[in-house]
Amino acid sequence: MARTDCVQKPLALLFHKLGHLVGSYPVCFLTVPVLLSAGLGGGLYLLGDREDNDIERQFTPTAGRSKETRRFVQENFPHDASMFSVQRLDTEGIYASIIITSSDEDNILKKTTFEEIVDLNGKIRSISVTSSDKVFKYEGLCTRTRAGCLSNDILDIIEHQPEKIEQVNISFPVHEVRGRPAFLGAAVGGVDRSKTQSLRSARAVRLFFFLKDTDISRLWLRTFHHWMSSNRTYQQIRVSHFTSLSRQEEFEEHTPDGIPLFSITYALVIVFSVMSCLRLENVRNKVWVASVGVLSAGLAVLSSFGLMLYIGVPFVITVVNSPFLILGIGVDDMFIMISNWQQTAVSDPVPKRMADTYKEAAMSITITTVTDIIGFYVGLMTDFRSVQAFCLYTSTSIFFCYLYNVTFFGAFLALNGRREGSNRHWLTCAKVPTERPAGSSATFALCCVGGAFDEATGREKEQPVNHFFKQHYGPLLTKPWTKACVLVLYVGYLAAALYGCLHIQDGTDLRNLAADDSYLISYYEDEKKHFTTFGPTVMVIVGEEFPYWDPNRTSQLAACLNRFKELSFVSQDIFFSWLDIYQEFSRKIGFNINDEHDFMNNLSFFFKVFPELRLDVNVTASKVQASRFFIQTMDVANASMEIKVFNGLRDTAKSCPATRLLVYHPVFVLFDQYDVIKLSTIQSITLTAAVMLLTSLLLIPNPLCSLWVTLSIGSVMTGVTGFMALWEVNLDTISMIILVVCVGFTVDFSAHISYAFVSSEKETANEKVTDALFHLGYPVVQGAVSTIIGVVVLATSKNYIYRTVFKIVFLVMMLGLVHSVTFIPVFLTLFSCGSTKCQKTPNHLVSQGLQAQKHILLSRNVLIYDNRAVLTDTISTQQTYVIQYGTAPTRAWLDPDCP
């Protein structure tokens, strides 16, 4: 099979030269990254100025349709401060809310409980704040109607007299208050109604306190929160509270929680790396190398974050997860470098050992770095700013991680190689003997003797784990019955993953933006338990000029509005229409509403009688440019119902043939994510996989193996998506970020093994797999374990975002590891990247003053000749090579059909 090595070969040669350069001048390559990190790290001083955790801006689509609808509402239906109406708000508003339940969780509609409710309401309304030596009371900050501060209907019904709660017959969900219908669905929850729709009992009451949109009002809300948190003196009731600032402030408060977790993680990864590289050998111990490898990843985070902050990229809470991932990537690359260093001849000078190391290791980590960065840059195409910020910070960090690995870490590896070459102790740097001196103690031999190596190969001695992969695991995996078992296991894995994919939920649950111990959790739980019977009151907007006087057209409009009522999640009884009221008004007054002139001329008088309805009709230049109606949703208890309601209302509006209809509620801005989250995730993953296939084709010199790398992406992605659903993780902006990361990590694992497979010069596919596992099986395991260690502390976090990162990264690492050391090797043996057997030795060997000796061809330009690696040069197109062995040149020509 032809090899696509037109890119791989020159890059390998380039890295060979770079390795030699780093090995020759390690001090320079060690110093420059440190100075660069110090300079760029200064950008962290700007962290406070760059923080941007606005939930709407960062976690909703930038081009969400509801934002466009909101702009239309704001332009066509302006507020009137003297006639505040909750259902007409185009934003969430500025407010405080409390949910009150009975201490015994019984009926709350009792005199004893309402005595405390009325008292609590009075105390809240008496809260005042001071600013600039001025005192501001609730009455001066509240939103107003013609009757004064907006009050709570349930208290108005009993006229703030607790004993009346057991006397008044309250209709539910609509009760007439002061001559107007009042909707109680958001005020009374957990209800039990009689056949006449009167309240018999209720489990909860909710009160709202709406304020004007000012800074003083926000100060009042914070004072309200502190007062509620410190006053728990009531015996009959239990109270949970919430403000319009709570969600954002709680979210921002827990952003720094990741900093102490990262400190713990950094220490754990250092310990793991040191233990992984620890050798019971006083010269070839890699303790300091491992420590510097972790330091290199830390410098990469410092440099990249500083650079991003310098150029003004917003710092979002999602970015806090990036260092945990970069630490895993950096340590993974470090293990690959160390593994390849140990495959070089210990007797060679350091520059040559570095050149040989870079030729293989740098090529391998280049493949993974390029694919990782591409994956994150594809993430920049999403509609979520939080995802864009994360991808920008992380892709830059990966670049610096790669840069520092081949410079800073490589330089230290070279310095450590000089120490090893001088046979100096890893701790004291004093020269030590390679063999135990006669008469010395066992303790002396243990502590002061070192530098042994495998004399048969000229390399460092094999580690026990590498020996396990070569002598036990590899041969076992390539047995026919083992392959059959692996195939059965893979089918079972795929079936479970697909089952999970079919049950995944999408969308961000706003409760997950609060910490587990936040006061918001009790409010959210009370709301979910008692107030899910009725959902938001939704505006249905006629978004263009419409002839409301034309009976044929209004009949068509009425038919469209009736379609909303026919939806299972919309109340048929609760519907508010200014046009219905106007038509009734025309019949009472006695004018022809079907005449355009009468219709328009009587509107002004109608609005004087019903001033609130002026807020629902935009009359400009004697034309009704827009108007709105209101419908009441029901049973919106979870994300699935939110999606159903959101999509159902939009589809119904879109299907109206009479006019352009829009639907809107302030919460729809958050629901916009349902429109794009799945599609955006699928597009990002598909595009990333396609680009990575192309990259793999360029950098891995075998098309079929590149295809396997790409297929492994799809397989792991399917598994992660399915199992995260079974682990109760929703598809939201947080999991979307990590799924994009998943693509990169999957490539890391499969590319390492696949590249080692096609680079192996063993004859059969089974031998190639065993050889690949021998060289890179342990580094891949180390990389996976180090990354899991890098995020395991996140599992203890009180923050949903951090726990989600842990869950998905854990799945990625485990499934990626199983694919790379089990599934992919088996598939490679079954669908070999090349012929299983190939003549690797010269057909003829013509010697000049030298007899033919045992030789093994490793690649087109390296020959093992009498256990010595000799570079070769092509001197003709007939695959003729000249090697220099001692002082006698030897000419050999190879089988042209052998790659």
C-alpha positions in Angstrom: 0.0 0.0 0.0 1.3 3.4 -0.9 2.3 5.7 2.0 1.4 9.3 2.3 4.6 10.4 4.0 5.3 13.5 1.9 4.6 15.6 5.0 5.8 13.2 7.7 9.2 12.6 6.3 10.4 16.2 6.0 8.8 17.0 9.4 10.7 14.1 11.0 13.9 15.4 9.5 13.2 18.9 10.8 12.5 17.6 14.3 15.7 15.5 14.0 17.6 18.7 13.5 15.7 20.6 16.2 16.5 17.8 18.7 20.2 18.1 17.8 20.1 21.8 18.3 18.3 21.6 21.7 20.7 18.9 22.8 23.7 21.2 21.8 22.4 24.4 23.4 20.1 23.4 26.3 20.7 26.4 28.4 19.3 28.8 25.8 16.2 26.7 25.2 15.7 26.5 29.0 16.1 30.2 29.7 14.0 31.8 26.9 10.7 30.0 27.8 11.1 31.1 31.4 11.6 34.7 30.5 8.7 34.6 28.0 6.4 33.1 30.7 7.5 35.8 33.2 6.6 38.5 30.7 3.3 37.1 29.5 2.3 36.1 33.1 2.0 39.7 33.9 -1.4 39.6 32.1 -2.9 37.9 35.1 -3.0 41.3 36.8 -5.8 42.1 34.4 -7.9 39.1 35.4 -10.3 41.2 37.5 -11.0 43.5 34.6 -11.5 40.7 32.1 -13.9 38.6 34.1 -17.3 38.3 32.3 -19.7 35.7 33.7 -23.0 37.3 32.6 -25.2 34.3 32.2 -27.2 35.6 29.3 -24.2 36.9 27.4 -22.1 33.8 27.9 -24.5 30.9 28.0 -27.1 31.8 25.4 -26.7 31.8 21.6 -25.3 35.1 20.3 -27.8 35.2 17.5 -30.7 33.7 19.4 -34.1 34.3 17.8 -35.6 35.3 21.2 -33.2 38.1 21.5 -34.4 39.4 18.1 -38.0 39.0 19.4 -37.1 40.9 22.6 -35.8 43.8 20.6 -39.0 43.9 18.6 -41.0 43.9 21.9 -38.9 46.7 23.3 -39.3 48.8 20.2 -43.0 48.3 19.8 -44.3 48.0 23.4 -42.5 50.5 25.6 -42.9 50.5 29.4 -45.1 52.8 31.3 -43.7 53.3 34.8 -47.1 54.2 36.2 -48.8 51.0 34.9 -46.4 48.1 35.8 -47.5 44.7 34.6 -45.5 41.5 35.3 -46.8 39.6 32.3 -45.7 42.5 30.0 -42.1 42.5 31.1 -39.6 42.1 28.3 -36.8 41.1 30.8 -36.9 39.2 34.0 -37.2 42.5 35.9 -35.8 43.6 39.3 -37.5 41.7 42.1 -37.3 39.6 45.2 -39.4 36.5 45.8 -40.1 34.3 48.7 -41.8 30.8 48.8 -43.5 30.1 52.1 -44.5 26.6 53.2 -46.0 25.3 56.4 -43.5 24.0 58.9 -45.5 20.8 59.2 -45.8 20.6 55.3 -49.6 20.7 55.6 -52.2 23.1 54.3 -50.8 26.6 54.5 -54.2 28.4 54.1 -54.7 28.7 57.8 -55.0 31.7 60.2 -51.9 30.8 62.2 -49.6 30.5 59.2 -51.0 33.6 57.5 -50.4 35.6 60.7 -46.7 35.0 60.2 -47.0 35.5 56.4 -48.6 38.9 56.8 -46.0 39.8 59.5 -43.1 38.7 57.2 -44.6 40.7 54.3 -44.7 43.8 56.5 -41.1 43.4 57.7 -39.8 43.0 54.1 -41.6 46.1 53.0 -40.1 48.0 55.9 -36.5 47.2 54.8 -34.7 50.4 53.8 -31.2 51.1 52.5 -28.9 54.1 52.8 -26.9 55.6 49.9 -25.1 58.9 49.8 -26.5 59.7 53.3 -30.1 59.3 51.9 -32.5 56.7 53.2 -34.5 54.7 50.6 -37.6 52.8 51.6 -39.4 50.1 49.7 -42.3 52.5 48.9 -39.9 54.7 47.1 -38.3 51.9 45.1 -41.2 49.7 44.2 -42.8 49.4 40.8 -46.2 51.1 40.8 -49.7 50.8 39.4 -52.4 53.4 39.7 -53.2 52.0 43.1 -49.7 52.4 44.4 -46.9 49.8 44.9 -47.6 46.5 43.1 -49.0 44.3 45.8 -49.5 40.5 46.1 -52.9 39.4 45.1 -53.2 36.6 47.7 -52.8 39.2 50.4 -55.1 41.7 48.7 -57.9 39.0 48.6 -57.8 38.7 52.4 -57.1 42.5 52.8 -54.0 41.6 54.8 -56.3 40.1 57.6 -55.0 36.6 58.4 -58.4 35.3 59.8 -60.1 35.9 56.4 -57.9 33.2 54.7 -60.3 30.6 56.3 -63.4 32.6 55.4 -62.9 33.8 51.8 -63.9 31.4 49.0 -60.9 31.7 46.6 -61.3 30.7 43.0 -58.3 29.1 41.3 -56.4 29.8 39.1 -58.2 33.1 38.4 -59.9 35.2 41.1 -61.4 38.6 40.9 -59.4 41.2 42.9 -60.6 44.8 43.1 -62.8 44.4 40.1 -60.1 42.8 37.9 -59.2 39.1 37.2 -56.0 38.1 39.0 -54.1 35.0 38.0 -53.0 33.1 41.1 -51.1 30.3 39.4 -47.7 31.8 40.3 -48.8 32.9 43.8 -50.4 29.7 45.3 -48.9 26.2 44.8 -49.6 22.6 45.6 -53.3 23.3 45.5 -56.3 21.1 46.0 -59.5 22.4 44.3 -63.1 21.6 44.7 -65.4 20.8 41.8 -66.3 24.5 41.6 -62.6 25.4 41.2 -62.3 26.9 44.7 -59.3 26.4 46.8 -59.6 23.8 49.5 -55.9 23.6 50.5 -52.5 24.7 49.3 -48.9 23.7 50.2 -47.1 26.9 49.4 -47.6 30.7 48.9 -45.2 32.8 46.9 -44.8 36.6 47.3 -43.1 39.0 44.8 -41.6 42.4 45.5 -40.9 44.2 42.2 -38.6 47.3 42.1 -37.6 49.9 39.7 -34.5 49.3 37.6 -31.9 51.4 39.6 -28.7 50.8 41.4 -30.4 51.6 44.7 -33.0 48.9 44.0 -30.1 46.4 43.6 -28.7 47.5 46.9 -32.1 46.9 48.4 -32.2 43.4 47.0 -28.8 42.6 48.6 -30.0 44.0 51.9 -33.1 41.8 51.5 -31.0 38.7 51.0 -28.8 39.4 54.0 -31.9 40.1 56.1 -33.6 36.9 55.0 -30.4 34.9 55.6 -30.2 36.0 59.2 -33.9 36.0 60.3 -35.4 32.6 60.9 -37.6 33.3 63.8 -41.0 32.0 62.5 -42.5 28.9 64.1 -45.4 28.1 61.7 -43.7 28.7 58.3 -40.5 27.8 56.4 -39.2 30.4 53.9 -36.9 30.2 50.9 -35.9 33.3 49.0 -34.6 34.5 45.7 -33.8 37.7 43.9 -33.2 38.6 40.3 -29.6 39.1 41.2 -29.2 35.8 43.0 -28.5 33.6 40.1 -25.8 35.8 38.7 -24.1 36.6 42.0 -24.1 33.0 43.2 -22.6 32.0 39.8 -19.9 34.6 40.0 -19.2 33.9 43.7 -18.1 30.3 43.0 -16.0 31.1 40.0 -12.8 31.2 42.1 -13.6 27.7 43.6 -11.4 26.1 41.0 -8.2 27.8 42.1 -7.6 25.8 45.3 -8.7 22.7 43.4 -6.1 23.4 40.8 -3.4 23.7 43.5 -4.3 20.3 44.8 -4.4 18.9 41.3 -1.0 20.3 40.5 0.5 18.6 43.6 -1.2 15.3 42.8 0.0 15.3 39.2 3.6 16.1 40.3 3.4 13.1 42.8 2.0 10.8 40.1 4.6 11.9 37.5 7.5 11.5 39.9 6.3 8.1 41.0 5.8 7.0 37.3 9.3 8.0 36.4 10.9 6.8 39.6 13.6 4.2 39.0 15.5 2.2 41.5 18.6 3.4 39.7 20.8 6.2 40.9 21.8 7.6 37.5 18.9 7.0 35.1 16.3 8.1 37.6 13.8 10.6 36.0 12.4 12.3 39.1 13.6 15.8 38.2 12.6 15.3 34.6 9.1 14.4 35.6 8.9 17.5 37.9 10.1 19.8 35.2 7.6 18.3 32.8 4.7 19.3 35.1 6.3 22.7 35.5 6.4 23.1 31.7 2.6 22.6 31.6 2.2 25.1 34.3 4.3 27.7 32.4 2.2 27.0 29.4 -1.0 27.9 31.3 0.7 31.0 32.7 1.8 32.2 29.3 -1.4 31.5 27.4 -3.7 33.0 30.0 -1.5 36.1 30.4 -1.4 36.6 26.6 -5.2 36.2 26.3 -5.8 38.7 29.1 -3.3 41.1 27.5 -5.3 41.2 24.3 -8.6 41.5 26.0 -10.2 38.1 25.7 -13.0 37.8 28.4 -12.3 35.4 31.2 -15.4 33.2 31.8 -15.9 30.5 34.5 -15.6 27.8 31.8 -12.0 28.8 31.3 -11.2 27.8 34.8 -11.5 24.2 33.7 -8.7 24.7 31.1 -5.6 24.3 33.3 -6.8 20.9 34.5 -6.9 19.7 30.9 -3.7 21.3 29.9 -1.9 19.7 32.8 -3.0 16.3 31.5 -2.0 17.1 27.9 1.4 18.4 29.0 2.1 15.4 31.2 1.0 13.0 28.4 3.4 14.6 26.0 6.2 14.4 28.6 5.7 10.7 29.0 6.0 10.2 25.3 9.2 12.2 25.2 10.7 10.2 28.1 9.7 6.9 26.5 11.4 7.8 23.2 14.5 9.0 25.0 14.8 5.7 26.7 14.8 4.0 23.3 18.0 5.8 22.3 21.5 4.4 22.6 23.0 5.5 26.0 26.5 5.6 24.5 25.6 8.2 21.9 26.3 11.9 22.6 23.4 13.9 24.0 22.7 15.9 20.8 22.4 12.7 18.8 20.1 11.1 21.5 18.0 14.3 21.5 17.8 14.2 17.7 16.7 10.5 17.7 14.1 11.3 20.5 12.7 14.3 18.7 12.5 12.5 15.4 9.9 10.1 16.9 8.4 11.8 19.9 8.1 15.3 18.5 6.4 13.9 15.5 3.9 12.0 17.6 3.1 14.9 19.9 2.9 17.2 16.8 0.1 15.1 15.4 -1.9 15.3 18.7 -1.2 19.0 19.2 -2.3 20.0 15.7 -5.5 17.9 16.0 -6.2 19.3 19.5 -5.7 22.9 18.4 -7.9 22.4 15.3 -10.6 20.9 17.5 -10.6 23.9 19.7 -10.5 26.4 16.9 -13.6 24.6 15.4 -15.2 25.3 18.7 -14.8 29.0 18.0 -17.5 28.7 15.4 -20.2 28.0 18.0 -22.9 30.5 19.0 -21.9 30.5 22.7 -19.4 33.0 23.9 -18.5 30.8 26.9 -17.5 28.0 24.5 -15.6 30.5 22.3 -13.6 31.8 25.3 -12.8 28.4 26.6 -11.7 27.2 23.2 -9.5 30.3 22.6 -7.8 30.0 26.0 -7.3 26.2 25.7 -6.1 26.1 22.2 -3.5 28.8 23.0 -2.5 26.9 26.1 -2.0 23.7 24.0 0.2 25.6 21.6 2.4 26.9 24.5 2.4 23.5 26.1 3.7 22.1 22.8 6.2 24.9 22.4 7.6 24.5 25.9 7.7 20.7 25.6 10.0 20.9 22.6 12.1 23.7 24.1 12.0 24.1 27.9 11.3 20.4 28.8 13.5 19.2 26.0 16.4 21.4 27.2 16.1 20.0 30.7 16.0 16.4 29.3 19.2 17.2 27.5 20.8 18.6 30.7 19.7 15.5 32.5 21.2 13.4 29.7 24.5 15.1 30.3 24.3 14.2 33.9 23.5 10.6 32.9 26.3 10.6 30.4 28.8 11.6 33.1 27.3 8.9 35.3 26.3 11.3 38.1 23.9 10.7 40.9 20.3 11.9 40.3 20.2 13.7 43.7 23.8 14.8 44.5 25.2 15.0 41.0 28.3 13.3 42.2 29.9 10.8 40.0 29.2 7.2 41.0 30.6 3.8 39.8 28.6 1.7 37.4 29.4 -1.5 39.3 29.5 -2.2 43.0 33.1 -1.9 44.3 34.6 -4.9 46.0 34.1 -4.9 49.7 31.4 -2.2 49.7 28.1 -2.7 51.6 24.7 -3.4 50.1 23.6 0.0 51.3 26.4 1.6 49.3 25.4 -0.3 46.2 21.8 0.7 46.7 22.5 4.4 47.2 25.8 5.1 45.4 26.0 2.8 42.4 24.3 3.4 39.1 24.4 3.9 35.3 23.6 0.3 34.2 22.0 -0.3 30.8 21.0 -3.1 28.6 24.3 -4.1 26.9 22.6 -6.2 24.3 20.7 -3.2 22.9 22.7 -0.3 24.1 19.6 1.3 25.6 18.2 1.8 29.0 16.8 -1.3 30.7 13.2 -2.1 30.0 10.8 -1.1 32.7 8.6 -3.8 34.2 5.4 -2.3 32.7 6.9 -2.1 29.2 8.0 -5.8 29.7 4.4 -6.6 30.6 3.0 -5.1 27.4 5.7 -6.9 25.3 5.7 -10.3 26.9 2.2 -10.7 28.2 -0.5 -8.2 27.1 0.5 -7.9 23.5 0.7 -11.6 22.7 -2.5 -12.2 24.7 -4.4 -9.5 22.7 -3.3 -10.9 19.4 -4.7 -14.4 20.0 -7.7 -15.3 17.9 -10.0 -16.1 20.8 -9.0 -12.8 22.5 -9.8 -10.9 19.4 -13.3 -12.5 19.2 -13.9 -11.6 22.9 -12.8 -8.0 22.2 -15.2 -7.8 19.2 -18.1 -9.0 21.4 -17.2 -6.5 24.1 -17.1 -3.7 21.5 -20.6 -4.6 20.2 -21.9 -4.5 23.8 -20.2 -1.2 24.4 -21.7 0.3 21.3 -25.2 -1.0 22.1 -25.1 0.6 25.6 -23.7 3.8 24.2 -26.4 4.1 21.5 -29.1 3.4 24.1 -27.7 6.3 26.2 -27.6 8.6 23.2 -31.3 8.1 22.6 -32.1 9.2 26.1 -29.9 12.3 26.4 -31.4 15.5 27.7 -30.3 18.9 26.4 -30.3 22.3 27.9 -28.8 24.1 30.9 -30.8 23.7 34.1 -30.5 27.1 35.8 -30.4 25.3 39.2 -27.0 23.9 38.1 -25.5 27.4 38.1 -25.7 27.5 41.9 -23.5 25.7 44.3 -24.9 22.7 46.2 -25.0 24.6 49.5 -26.4 27.8 48.0 -29.6 29.2 49.5 -31.0 29.1 45.9 -31.3 25.3 46.0 -34.1 25.3 48.6 -36.0 27.9 46.6 -35.6 26.0 43.4 -36.7 22.8 45.1 -39.8 24.5 46.5 -40.6 26.0 43.1 -40.2 22.6 41.4 -42.3 20.9 44.0 -45.2 23.4 44.3 -45.2 25.7 41.2 -45.0 23.6 38.1 -48.7 23.3 37.4 -48.5 26.6 35.5 -45.6 27.8 33.4 -44.8 31.2 32.0 -47.5 33.6 30.6 -46.4 33.9 26.9 -46.9 36.8 24.6 -48.3 36.0 21.1 -47.3 39.0 19.0 -48.7 40.1 15.6 -45.4 41.3 14.2 -46.7 43.4 11.3 -49.4 45.8 10.3 -52.8 44.0 10.3 -56.4 44.9 9.3 -58.1 44.1 12.7 -61.4 45.6 11.3 -61.6 43.1 8.5 -63.8 40.2 9.8 -62.3 37.7 7.3 -58.8 38.5 8.4 -59.6 38.6 12.1 -61.3 35.2 11.7 -58.1 33.8 10.3 -56.2 35.4 13.1 -58.6 33.9 15.7 -58.1 30.5 14.1 -54.3 30.9 14.5 -54.7 31.9 18.2 -57.1 28.9 18.8 -54.3 26.6 17.6 -52.3 27.7 20.5 -55.1 26.8 22.9 -55.3 23.3 21.3 -51.7 22.6 22.4 -51.6 20.2 25.4 -49.4 22.5 27.4 -51.5 25.6 26.9 -54.6 26.5 29.1 -57.8 26.7 27.1 -59.4 28.9 29.7 -56.7 31.5 30.5 -56.3 33.7 27.4 -56.0 37.5 27.4 -57.0 39.4 24.2 -57.2 43.2 23.9 -59.1 42.6 20.6 -61.8 40.5 22.3 -62.3 43.3 24.9 -62.4 45.9 22.2 -65.0 44.0 20.2 -67.1 43.7 23.4 -66.5 47.4 24.0 -67.8 48.3 20.5 -71.0 46.3 21.1 -71.7 48.2 24.3 -70.8 51.7 22.9 -72.5 51.0 19.6 -70.0 51.6 16.8 -69.0 49.5 13.8 -65.8 47.8 14.6 -65.6 46.3 11.1 -65.1 49.8 9.6 -61.5 50.9 9.5 -62.4 54.6 10.3 -64.6 53.7 13.3 -62.1 51.1 14.5 -59.1 53.6 14.6 -61.1 56.6 15.8 -62.5 54.8 18.9 -59.2 53.2 20.0 -58.1 56.3 21.9 -61.4 56.4 23.9 -61.0 52.6 24.5 -57.5 53.1 25.9 -58.8 55.8 28.3 -61.3 53.3 29.7 -58.8 50.4 29.7 -55.4 52.2 30.1 -53.4 49.0 30.6 -54.4 47.7 27.1 -52.6 50.7 25.5 -49.4 48.7 26.4 -50.5 45.9 24.1 -51.2 47.9 20.9 -48.6 49.9 19.0 -50.5 52.6 17.0 -48.2 54.6 14.8 -49.3 57.0 12.0 -52.9 55.9 12.5 -51.9 52.3 11.8 -51.8 49.3 14.2 -48.2 48.3 13.6 -48.1 45.5 16.2 -50.2 44.1 19.0 -49.9 41.2 21.4 -52.1 38.6 23.1 -51.3 36.4 26.1 -51.6 32.6 26.6 -50.9 30.6 29.7 -48.6 27.5 29.6 -49.0 24.5 31.9 -47.0 21.7 33.4 -43.5 23.0 32.5 -41.8 20.8 35.1 -38.4 20.0 33.5 -36.1 20.6 30.6 -37.9 18.2 28.3 -41.2 20.1 28.8 -39.3 23.4 28.3 -38.1 22.1 24.9 -41.6 20.9 24.0 -43.2 24.1 25.0 -40.6 26.3 23.3 -40.6 24.4 20.0 -44.4 23.8 20.0 -45.2 27.5 20.4 -42.7 28.6 17.8 -43.9 26.0 15.3 -47.5 27.0 15.9 -46.7 30.7 15.4 -44.8 29.9 12.2 -47.7 27.9 10.7 -50.1 30.8 10.9 -51.1 31.8 7.4 -52.9 34.9 8.4 -50.0 37.0 9.5 -46.5 37.0 11.0 -46.8 35.8 14.6 -44.0 35.8 17.2 -44.0 34.2 20.7 -42.0 35.6 23.6 -41.3 35.4 27.3 -38.1 36.6 29.0 -37.1 33.1 29.8 -37.2 32.2 26.1 -33.8 34.0 25.8 -32.4 31.1 27.9 -34.4 28.5 26.0 -32.7 29.6 22.7 -30.0 27.2 23.6 -32.4 24.3 22.7 -32.5 25.6 19.2 -28.8 25.3 18.6 -27.1 23.1 21.2 -27.6 19.8 19.5 -27.0 21.0 16.0 -23.9 23.1 17.1 -22.4 20.1 18.9 -22.9 17.8 16.0 -21.5 20.3 13.5 -18.5 21.0 15.7 -17.7 17.3 16.2 -18.3 16.4 12.6 -16.2 19.2 11.2 -13.5 18.5 13.8 -13.4 14.8 12.9 -13.2 15.7 9.1 -10.3 18.1 9.7 -8.5 15.6 11.9 -8.9 12.9 9.2 -7.1 15.3 6.8 -4.5 16.1 9.4 -3.9 12.4 10.2 -3.6 11.6 6.5 -0.8 14.3 6.2 1.1 13.3 9.3 0.5 9.6 9.7 2.1 7.9 6.7 -0.7 5.4 6.1 -4.3 6.2 4.9 -6.0 3.3 6.4 -4.5 3.9 9.9 -5.6 7.6 9.5 -9.1 6.3 8.8 -8.9 4.2 12.0 -8.0 7.3 14.0 -11.0 9.1 12.7 -13.3 6.1 13.3 -12.1 5.9 16.8 -13.2 9.5 17.3 -16.7 8.6 16.3 -16.7 5.5 18.5 -15.4 7.3 21.6 -17.7 10.3 21.0 -20.7 7.9 20.8 -19.6 6.2 24.0 -19.0 9.5 25.9 -22.4 11.0 24.8 -24.3 7.8 25.7 -22.7 7.1 29.0 -22.9 10.8 30.1 -26.6 10.6 29.5 -26.7 7.5 31.7 -24.7 9.4 34.3 -27.4 12.2 34.3 -25.3 14.8 32.5 -27.3 17.0 30.1 -26.1 18.2 26.8 -25.5 21.9 27.6 -22.8 24.5 26.9 -20.5 22.9 29.6 -20.8 19.4 28.3 -20.6 20.7 24.7 -17.2 22.2 25.5 -15.8 19.0 27.0 -17.2 16.9 24.1 -15.1 19.1 21.7 -12.2 18.4 24.0 -13.1 14.7 23.7 -12.3 14.7 20.1 -8.8 16.0 20.8 -8.1 13.5 23.5 -9.4 10.6 21.4 -6.9 11.6 18.7 -4.1 11.7 21.3 -4.6 8.1 22.2 -5.4 6.6 18.9 -2.8 8.6 17.0 0.0 7.5 19.4 -0.7 3.8 18.9 -1.5 4.1 15.2 1.7 6.1 14.5 3.7 3.6 16.5 2.0 0.8 14.5 2.9 2.1 11.1 6.4 3.1 12.2 7.1 -0.4 13.5 9.4 -2.5 11.2 8.1 -5.8 12.5 6.9 -8.2 9.8 3.4 -9.2 10.8 0.4 -7.1 12.0 0.4 -8.9 15.3 4.0 -8.2 15.8 3.5 -4.5 14.9 0.7 -4.2 17.5 2.8 -5.8 20.2 5.7 -3.6 19.3 3.5 -0.5 19.4 2.1 -1.4 22.8 5.6 -2.1 24.0 6.8 1.3 23.1 3.8 3.5 23.8 1.3 1.4 25.8 2.7 2.5 29.1 3.0 6.2 28.2 -0.6 6.2 26.9 -1.7 4.6 30.2 0.4 7.2 32.1 -1.2 10.0 30.1 -4.7 8.8 30.7 -4.2 8.3 34.4 -2.4 11.6 34.8 -5.4 13.4 33.1 -7.9 11.6 35.4 -5.8 12.7 38.4 -5.8 16.2 36.9 -9.6 16.4 37.2 -10.5 13.9 40.0 -10.5 16.7 42.6 -13.3 18.4 40.6 -15.6 15.5 41.6 -15.5 17.0 45.1 -16.6 20.4 44.0 -19.9 22.0 45.1 -20.2 23.4 41.6 -22.1 21.5 38.9 -19.8 22.9 36.1 -16.7 21.4 37.7 -18.3 18.1 38.5 -19.6 17.9 34.9 -16.0 18.4 33.6 -14.8 15.6 35.8 -17.5 13.2 34.7 -17.0 13.8 31.0 -13.2 13.9 31.1 -13.2 10.7 33.1 -15.4 9.0 30.5 -13.2 10.4 27.7 -10.0 9.1 29.4 -11.4 5.7 30.2 -13.0 5.1 26.9 -10.1 6.6 25.0 -7.7 4.4 26.9 -9.7 1.2 26.3 -9.9 2.1 22.6 -6.2 2.8 22.3 -4.9 -0.3 24.1 -7.6 -2.8 23.2 -10.1 -2.0 20.4 -7.8 -0.1 18.0 -4.9 -2.7 18.3 -7.3 -5.5 17.6 -8.9 -3.7 14.6 -5.4 -2.9 13.2 -4.6 -6.6 13.2 -7.8 -7.5 11.6 -7.6 -4.7 9.0 -3.9 -4.3 8.7 -2.5 -1.1 7.4 -0.2 -2.9 5.1 0.7 -6.4 4.1 1.3 -8.6 7.0 4.6 -9.7 5.7 7.3 -8.0 3.7 10.8 -8.7 2.8 12.7 -6.2 4.9 16.3 -7.3 4.2 18.4 -6.7 1.1 18.1 -9.3 -1.5 21.8 -9.1 -2.3 24.7 -7.7 -0.3 27.9 -6.9 -2.2 30.7 -6.3 0.3 34.0 -4.5 -0.4 36.5 -6.0 2.0 33.8 -7.1 4.4 31.7 -10.3 4.7 27.9 -10.0 4.8 26.7 -9.9 8.4 23.4 -10.0 10.2 21.3 -6.9 9.6 17.7 -5.6 10.2 16.2 -2.7 8.2 14.4 -0.3 10.5 13.4 2.3 8.0 14.4 3.6 4.6 17.4 5.4 6.1 18.3 3.4 9.3 19.9 0.0 9.3 20.8 -2.1 12.3 24.1 -3.7 11.3 25.7 -5.9 13.9 23.6 -4.3 16.6 24.7 -0.8 15.5 22.4 1.8 14.0 23.9 3.2 10.8 22.4 6.1 8.8 22.2 5.5 5.0 21.9 7.7 2.0 20.0 6.9 -1.2 22.4 7.1 -4.2 20.1 5.9 -7.0 16.4 5.4 -7.9 17.0 1.6 -7.8 16.7 1.6 -3.9 20.4 1.4 -3.6 21.9 2.4 -0.3 25.5 2.9 0.9 26.3 2.4 4.5 29.6 3.1 6.3 30.6 0.4 8.7 34.0 1.2 10.3 36.3 2.0 7.4 34.7 -0.3 4.9 31.8 0.9 2.8 29.1 -1.6 2.1 26.6 -1.3 -0.8 23.2 -2.9 -0.5 20.1 -2.8 -2.7 16.6 -3.4 -1.3 13.5 -5.0 -2.6 11.7 -2.1 -4.4 8.3 -3.7 -3.5 9.0 -3.4 0.2 8.0 -0.1 1.8 
